[in-house]
Amino acid sequence: MGLISQILTFPLAPARGVGWVLDQVVLAAEREYYDPEPVRRELRDLEQALLDGRIGEEEFDRREDELLDELEWLEANSEEVERRG
């Protein structure tokens, strides 16, 4: 960028800075939202509940299918967020 361009666009620097900060906040929020670790933890807890006898096979199968679908969706979308970040 040339000296003249820098001088002419200098008044816009605070706006560009605020825009960058907002982009970083959105990216951090998306990373947290699409983090698959809580679903993996829930799957582990679900398996432990089955082993402890707190839930039956049918409940386990139903809930496991839901969690695996959610995990697949989260992993696909977290890859998208990581490419942007």
BAFI-3210 file (N, C-alpha, C; in Angstrom, 3 decimals, decimal comma, padded with zeros to 6 digits):
// residues 85
n [1|2|3|4|5|6|7|8|9|10|11|12|13|14|15|16|17|18|19|20|21|22|23|24|25|26|27|28|29|30|31|32|33|34|35|36|37|38|39|40|41|42|43|44|45|46|47|48|49|50|51|52|53|54|55|56|57|58|59|60|61|62|63|64|65|66|67|68|69|70|71|72|73|74|75|76|77|78|79|80|81|82|83|84|85]
n.u [000,858|000,593|002,056|000,314|-002,190|-002,254|-002,338|-004,755|-006,608|-006,295|-008,129|-010,056|-009,016|-009,727|-012,303|-011,755|-010,256|-012,154|-013,875|-012,206|-011,867|-014,518|-014,866|-013,070|-014,285|-016,695|-015,661|-014,462|-016,748|-018,125|-016,342|-016,572|-019,305|-019,498|-017,917|-017,113|-016,559|-018,242|-020,407|-019,148|-018,403|-020,925|-021,720|-019,937|-020,849|-023,409|-022,900|-021,760|-023,957|-025,561|-023,975|-024,014|-026,617|-028,585|-030,068|-031,977|-031,438|-032,915|-033,385|-030,736|-029,853|-031,529|-030,861|-028,117|-028,016|-029,078|-027,106|-024,838|-025,566|-025,680|-023,011|-021,706|-022,695|-021,681|-018,894|-018,515|-019,243|-017,445|-015,061|-015,408|-015,437|-012,841|-011,379|-011,961|-010,887]
n.v [-001,156|002,180|005,312|007,510|006,213|005,077|007,360|008,494|006,519|006,304|007,442|005,445|003,357|002,723|001,626|-000,592|-002,026|-002,591|-004,164|-006,372|-007,360|-008,091|-010,124|-012,009|-012,602|-013,752|-015,989|-017,383|-017,965|-019,610|-021,750|-022,784|-023,453|-025,408|-027,403|-030,744|-032,173|-032,074|-033,699|-036,123|-036,666|-036,979|-039,292|-041,130|-041,034|-042,009|-044,639|-045,579|-045,402|-047,387|-049,638|-049,576|-050,190|-048,285|-047,404|-048,879|-051,161|-050,347|-047,595|-046,762|-047,345|-045,651|-043,077|-043,070|-043,146|-040,599|-038,961|-039,686|-038,827|-036,082|-035,638|-036,227|-034,142|-031,909|-032,317|-032,082|-029,403|-028,109|-028,441|-026,706|-024,229|-024,193|-024,033|-021,440|-020,004]
n.w [000,000|-000,835|000,275|000,004|-000,124|002,421|004,014|003,192|003,915|006,622|008,550|008,609|010,019|012,811|012,426|010,829|012,660|014,664|013,164|012,673|015,283|015,891|013,983|015,032|017,485|016,630|015,280|017,423|018,932|017,133|016,968|019,556|019,591|017,587|018,602|018,944|021,254|023,684|022,860|022,415|025,028|026,145|024,811|025,960|028,622|028,232|027,417|029,764|031,455|030,360|030,876|033,662|034,107|034,279|032,136|029,465|026,667|024,380|024,838|024,964|022,297|020,788|021,763|021,269|018,464|017,896|019,053|017,573|015,028|015,517|016,227|013,819|012,214|013,614|013,401|010,645|010,249|011,953|010,646|008,515|009,865|010,871|008,505|007,723|009,791]
ca.u [000,000|001,417|001,970|-000,906|-003,321|-002,248|-002,770|-006,174|-007,444|-005,990|-009,327|-010,860|-008,302|-010,504|-013,408|-011,176|-009,871|-013,381|-014,332|-011,338|-012,206|-015,808|-014,626|-012,423|-015,295|-017,603|-014,921|-014,332|-018,081|-018,422|-015,506|-017,172|-020,613|-019,318|-016,979|-017,746|-016,177|-019,363|-021,204|-018,353|-018,522|-022,282|-021,704|-019,268|-021,763|-024,519|-022,419|-021,601|-025,308|-025,994|-023,205|-024,463|-028,000|-029,505|-030,935|-032,089|-030,861|-033,673|-033,081|-029,350|-029,784|-032,190|-030,062|-026,819|-028,233|-029,221|-025,814|-023,928|-025,976|-025,245|-021,552|-021,349|-023,003|-020,741|-017,555|-018,520|-019,280|-016,243|-014,029|-015,686|-015,010|-011,378|-010,843|-012,096|-010,088]
ca.v [000,000|003,370|006,318|008,295|005,365|004,949|008,636|008,691|005,528|006,307|007,638|004,217|002,338|002,203|000,785|-001,879|-002,727|-003,103|-005,269|-007,536|-007,883|-008,764|-011,379|-012,941|-013,019|-014,674|-017,221|-018,092|-018,481|-020,733|-022,890|-023,362|-024,024|-026,600|-028,313|-032,056|-032,830|-032,331|-034,826|-037,334|-036,897|-037,487|-040,689|-041,927|-041,121|-042,874|-046,019|-045,938|-045,597|-048,715|-050,641|-049,545|-050,643|-047,160|-047,312|-050,129|-051,258|-049,531|-046,189|-046,552|-047,315|-044,441|-041,896|-043,171|-042,723|-039,138|-038,345|-039,921|-037,900|-034,745|-035,620|-036,153|-032,781|-030,994|-032,496|-031,519|-027,948|-027,592|-028,380|-025,473|-023,111|-024,220|-023,550|-019,987|-019,407]
ca.w [000,000|-000,943|001,329|-000,188|000,273|003,878|004,587|002,899|004,610|008,053|009,396|008,673|010,800|013,950|011,947|010,414|013,890|015,289|012,304|012,908|016,609|015,775|013,266|015,953|018,472|015,941|015,029|018,702|019,293|016,245|017,388|020,760|019,242|016,758|019,256|019,102|022,510|024,603|022,372|022,701|026,472|026,361|024,354|027,003|029,764|027,827|027,472|031,178|031,987|029,909|031,629|035,057|034,164|034,503|030,960|028,733|025,319|023,424|025,122|024,549|020,834|020,297|022,134|020,583|017,080|017,896|019,343|016,455|013,962|015,934|016,147|012,398|011,762|014,248|012,837|009,289|010,344|012,613|009,604|007,780|010,711|010,936|007,225|007,697|010,861]
c.u [000,910|001,172|000,683|-002,132|-003,397|-002,755|-004,283|-007,080|-007,199|-007,220|-010,203|-010,224|-009,099|-011,649|-012,891|-010,774|-011,071|-013,920|-013,526|-011,680|-013,522|-015,667|-014,007|-013,401|-016,253|-016,915|-014,767|-015,664|-018,446|-017,597|-016,102|-018,493|-020,461|-018,340|-017,655|-017,463|-017,338|-020,237|-020,454|-018,450|-019,895|-022,397|-021,039|-020,179|-022,932|-024,105|-022,252|-022,960|-025,853|-025,281|-023,629|-025,905|-029,005|-030,444|-030,939|-031,469|-031,572|-033,383|-031,663|-029,243|-030,390|-031,328|-028,703|-026,948|-028,350|-027,868|-024,815|-024,279|-025,500|-023,730|-021,073|-021,565|-021,997|-019,355|-017,474|-018,485|-018,054|-015,088|-014,181|-015,182|-013,490|-010,749|-010,900|-011,169|-008,663]
c.v [001,226|004,349|007,131|007,497|005,233|006,223|008,827|007,726|005,493|006,542|006,387|003,130|001,840|001,293|-000,578|-002,701|-003,350|-004,276|-006,532|-008,185|-008,643|-010,094|-012,428|-013,467|-014,025|-016,008|-018,046|-018,702|-019,682|-021,954|-023,577|-024,061|-025,340|-027,609|-029,665|-032,727|-033,029|-033,510|-036,133|-037,694|-037,489|-038,951|-041,594|-042,115|-042,053|-044,345|-046,477|-046,179|-046,960|-049,799|-050,714|-050,013|-049,534|-046,931|-048,656|-050,030|-050,355|-048,053|-045,854|-046,421|-046,037|-043,206|-041,911|-042,720|-041,196|-038,455|-038,535|-039,040|-036,483|-034,603|-035,500|-034,736|-031,779|-031,099|-031,918|-029,993|-027,373|-027,537|-027,097|-024,258|-023,052|-023,736|-022,027|-019,317|-019,627]
c.w [000,000|000,183|001,223|000,246|001,785|004,537|004,387|003,664|006,117|008,928|009,516|009,535|012,008|013,518|011,503|011,629|014,586|014,483|012,531|014,258|016,556|015,034|014,184|016,999|017,846|015,702|016,313|019,128|018,419|016,619|018,616|020,435|018,494|017,362|019,505|020,458|023,490|024,159|022,612|024,180|026,797|025,912|025,388|028,214|029,472|027,898|028,922|031,825|031,583|030,710|033,096|035,214|034,416|033,335|030,255|027,342|024,326|023,596|024,679|023,030|020,261|020,534|021,432|019,129|016,978|018,089|018,205|015,268|014,277|015,825|014,702|011,869|012,326|013,639|011,431|009,344|011,037|011,627|008,796|008,561|010,752|009,627|007,157|008,685|010,628]
res [m|g|l|i|s|q|i|l|t|f|p|l|a|p|a|r|g|v|g|w|v|l|d|q|v|v|l|a|a|e|r|e|y|y|d|p|e|p|v|r|r|e|l|r|d|l|e|q|a|l|l|d|g|r|i|g|e|e|e|f|d|r|r|e|d|e|l|l|d|e|l|e|w|l|e|a|n|s|e|e|v|e|r|r|g]
***
